[in-house]
Amino acid sequence: MNITEYADAEMMSIALVGRIASDLRTALSNRDRALLVVPGGETPGPIFDDLCGARVEWDRVDVLLSDERWRPEAHIRSNTRLVRERLLVDGAAAANYLPMYARTETPEEAVDELAAAIEPCLPISVMLLGMGEDMHTASLFRGADNFERALDRDAPILLPMRLDGEPEPRVTLAAHVLDGAMRKHLVITGDAKRKALEKARTMSPYDAPVAAVMDDLEVHWAP
Ligand SMILES: O=C1O[C@H](COP(=O)(O)O)[C@@H](O)[C@H](O)[C@H]1O
């Protein structure tokens, strides 16, 4: 794991967008298509605002979320909504979006079909992840019903995930799928997440989920 510190979030966004765009161009020089995985939540919005205009052959890129909250796309908590509104615009509107939500009542009813569309696009070429102060990344939450299964080497690509206290069920890519990405970036802001990440360095993924993706991880941090 390597950490780059930036003066502020704007400087971080500029540099990170340059890195992701460059990683995508490298991936596209080796393969017909590239798979870009992005996080949801609050942190990536400003990065998406810049990334959508980056010089990339977007019509050769598949875009996929790291995880999703099981809410209709129009819902304020939908990660898909964030991606559609702030990433899949401008040049990036030409990218192919791989859905991580279907209009079924439960994720269990849809995960196999969603995973079947994702599988042919793997491995991940370029991945950007976020992290919570509780050290979760994607929707790998300690204490969630499928958490330990999601850390298994033979876990299905996509798993439903329920955590007491969370307002909706979720789906997440399995740890081995995330960890298999060819380029791995993590974006975090603030002292609390920085401290949590430092702590996670010495912990097992069973206690600190982000530790499951730390090999060759490039961390981008701003205050
Ligand atoms: O719920 C989620 O949270 C994490 C962290 O979000 P942030 O706003 O604190 O950066 C995010 O990476 C994940 O994709 C999302 O579903």
The ligand as a MOL file (V3000), in Angstrom:
LIG
                    3D

  0  0  0     0  0            999 V3000
M  V30 BEGIN CTAB
M  V30 COUNTS 16 16 0 0 0
M  V30 BEGIN ATOM
M  V30 1 O -22.0070 3.2790 1.5570 0
M  V30 2 C -20.9620 3.4160 0.9630 0
M  V30 3 O -19.9180 3.9420 1.6220 0
M  V30 4 C -18.5620 3.8300 1.1600 0
M  V30 5 C -17.8100 5.0420 1.7270 0
M  V30 6 O -18.4910 6.2130 1.3130 0
M  V30 7 P -17.9180 7.6770 1.6230 0
M  V30 8 O -19.0070 8.5980 1.2470 0
M  V30 9 O -17.6440 7.7110 3.1140 0
M  V30 10 O -16.6850 7.8470 0.8140 0
M  V30 11 C -18.4890 3.7490 -0.3470 0
M  V30 12 O -17.1820 3.4940 -0.7650 0
M  V30 13 C -19.4560 2.6820 -0.8370 0
M  V30 14 O -19.3630 2.5110 -2.2340 0
M  V30 15 C -20.8590 3.1150 -0.4750 0
M  V30 16 O -21.8510 2.2230 -0.9160 0
M  V30 END ATOM
M  V30 BEGIN BOND
M  V30 1 2 1 2
M  V30 2 1 2 3
M  V30 3 1 2 15
M  V30 4 1 3 4
M  V30 5 1 4 5
M  V30 6 1 4 11
M  V30 7 1 5 6
M  V30 8 1 6 7
M  V30 9 2 7 8
M  V30 10 1 7 9
M  V30 11 1 7 10
M  V30 12 1 11 12
M  V30 13 1 11 13
M  V30 14 1 13 14
M  V30 15 1 13 15
M  V30 16 1 15 16
M  V30 END BOND
M  V30 END CTAB
M  END
